Amino acid sequence: MSNERAAEARQGLFDSVAGKAKEVAGAATGKDDLVEEGQLQQAEAKKRKEAVAADAVADAKREEATREMRVADRDGVQQKAAAHAQARREESAVERDRASEHAVAAGEAARMEAAGRKAAEEDAEALAESRLREAADLAKDATCTEKVAAAEKLRLERAAAAAQSRAAQLRADTEK
């Protein structure tokens, strides 16, 4: 608890006790205006206590949101890096496979020169294109993961802002 919050809490306690004392003194002496003043002072102390509690909750929520945002950012970065690494590995494998399959297809085509050369090359290209599409899909997955992490970060920031706004409103209500 910060010194400012502690001071507000002490002031609230003082106002509550002073308000109760005024209320009791007014009731004992028959002064309704003193009773009413004591009740108002107690109500103000209650509002101050609620505002201090709301501030603490807002701070806790902001800290939790910040922690969650850091974790989400870190996880997003790790997932993005892993997805990119996987995509690079897949692309390399596809390129190796493509080269290998192309060589096999070329050898087969040479043997089957008249009948099958073109068909074998088309098969190798289709397989290579399929593998490239798979690698592209992995890259898209990495981008999607990054967008999800960004959306979660935005949601957490909005939640923290809403909590701060609520605390500010309660403080404003207390000051009225």
C-alpha positions in Angstrom: 0.0 0.0 0.0 1.5 3.4 -0.9 1.8 6.2 1.6 -0.9 8.1 -0.2 -3.3 5.2 0.1 -2.4 4.7 3.7 -3.0 8.3 4.4 -6.4 8.1 2.7 -7.3 5.0 4.7 -6.3 6.8 8.0 -8.3 9.8 6.9 -11.3 7.6 6.1 -11.0 5.9 9.5 -10.7 9.3 11.3 -13.8 10.6 9.3 -15.8 7.5 10.2 -14.9 7.8 13.9 -15.5 11.6 13.9 -18.8 11.2 12.1 -20.0 8.6 14.5 -19.0 10.8 17.4 -20.9 13.7 15.9 -23.9 11.5 15.3 -23.9 10.2 18.9 -23.3 13.7 20.3 -26.1 15.1 18.2 -28.5 12.4 19.3 -27.5 12.9 22.9 -28.0 16.7 22.7 -31.0 16.6 20.4 -29.2 18.5 17.6 -30.5 16.9 14.4 -28.2 18.9 12.3 -25.2 17.5 14.2 -26.6 13.9 13.7 -27.0 14.6 10.0 -23.5 16.0 9.7 -22.1 12.9 11.4 -24.0 10.6 9.1 -22.8 12.5 6.1 -19.2 12.4 7.3 -19.6 8.6 7.8 -21.0 8.2 4.3 -18.0 10.2 2.9 -15.6 7.9 4.9 -17.3 4.9 3.4 -17.0 6.3 -0.1 -13.3 7.0 0.5 -12.8 3.5 1.7 -14.5 2.1 -1.4 -12.4 4.3 -3.6 -9.2 3.1 -1.9 -10.3 -0.5 -2.3 -11.3 0.1 -6.0 -7.8 1.7 -6.6 -6.1 -1.3 -5.0 -8.2 -3.7 -7.1 -7.5 -1.7 -10.3 -3.8 -1.7 -9.5 -3.9 -5.4 -8.9 -5.8 -6.0 -12.2 -3.4 -3.7 -14.1 -0.4 -5.6 -12.7 -2.0 -9.0 -13.5 -2.9 -7.7 -17.0 0.7 -6.5 -17.4 2.0 -9.9 -16.3 -0.5 -11.7 -18.6 0.5 -9.4 -21.5 4.2 -10.1 -21.0 3.5 -13.8 -20.9 1.3 -13.6 -24.0 4.0 -11.5 -25.7 6.7 -13.9 -24.8 4.6 -16.9 -25.8 3.7 -15.2 -29.0 7.3 -14.5 -29.8 8.3 -18.0 -29.0 5.5 -19.5 -31.0 6.2 -17.2 -33.9 9.9 -18.1 -33.8 9.1 -21.8 -33.6 6.6 -21.5 -36.4 9.1 -19.7 -38.6 11.9 -22.2 -37.7 9.5 -25.0 -38.6 8.5 -23.3 -41.8 12.2 -22.9 -42.7 12.9 -26.5 -42.0 9.9 -27.6 -44.0 11.0 -25.3 -46.9 14.5 -26.8 -46.8 13.1 -30.3 -46.7 10.8 -29.5 -49.6 13.7 -28.0 -51.6 15.9 -31.1 -50.8 13.0 -33.4 -51.7 12.2 -31.4 -54.7 15.8 -31.6 -55.9 15.9 -35.3 -55.1 12.6 -36.0 -56.7 13.5 -33.9 -59.7 16.7 -35.9 -60.2 14.8 -39.2 -59.8 12.2 -38.0 -62.3 14.9 -36.8 -64.7 16.6 -40.3 -64.5 13.3 -42.0 -65.0 12.4 -39.7 -67.8 15.6 -40.5 -69.6 14.8 -44.2 -69.4 11.3 -43.7 -70.5 12.1 -40.9 -72.9 9.3 -41.2 -75.4 6.4 -42.2 -73.1 7.0 -40.8 -69.7 9.4 -37.9 -69.5 6.8 -35.2 -69.3 4.5 -37.1 -66.9 7.4 -37.8 -64.5 8.4 -34.1 -64.4 4.8 -33.0 -63.9 4.5 -35.4 -61.0 7.7 -34.1 -59.4 6.6 -30.5 -59.8 3.1 -31.3 -58.4 4.7 -32.9 -55.3 7.1 -30.0 -54.9 4.3 -27.5 -55.2 2.3 -29.4 -52.6 5.2 -29.3 -50.2 5.7 -25.6 -50.8 2.0 -25.1 -50.0 2.4 -27.0 -46.8 5.3 -24.7 -45.9 3.3 -21.6 -46.8 0.4 -22.9 -44.5 2.9 -23.2 -41.6 4.0 -19.6 -42.2 0.3 -18.6 -42.2 -0.2 -20.4 -38.9 2.7 -18.4 -37.4 1.0 -15.2 -38.5 -2.3 -16.3 -37.0 -0.6 -17.0 -33.7 0.9 -13.6 -33.7 -2.4 -12.0 -34.4 -4.1 -13.9 -31.5 -1.3 -12.8 -29.1 -1.8 -9.2 -30.3 -5.6 -9.4 -29.7 -5.1 -10.8 -26.2 -2.7 -8.0 -25.4 -5.3 -5.4 -26.6 -8.0 -7.1 -24.5 -5.8 -7.1 -21.4 -4.9 -3.4 -21.9 -8.6 -2.5 -22.3 -9.5 -4.4 -19.1 -6.8 -2.5 -17.2 -8.0 0.8 -18.6 -11.6 0.0 -17.6 -10.5 -0.8 -14.0 -8.5 2.4 -13.8 -11.5 4.4 -15.1 -13.8 2.8 -12.5 -11.3 3.7 -9.8 -11.1 7.3 -11.0 -14.9 7.4 -11.1 -15.1 6.2 -7.5 -12.5 8.7 -6.4 -14.5 11.5 -8.2 -17.6 10.3 -6.4 -15.8 10.4 -3.1 -14.6 14.0 -3.7 -18.2 15.1 -4.4 
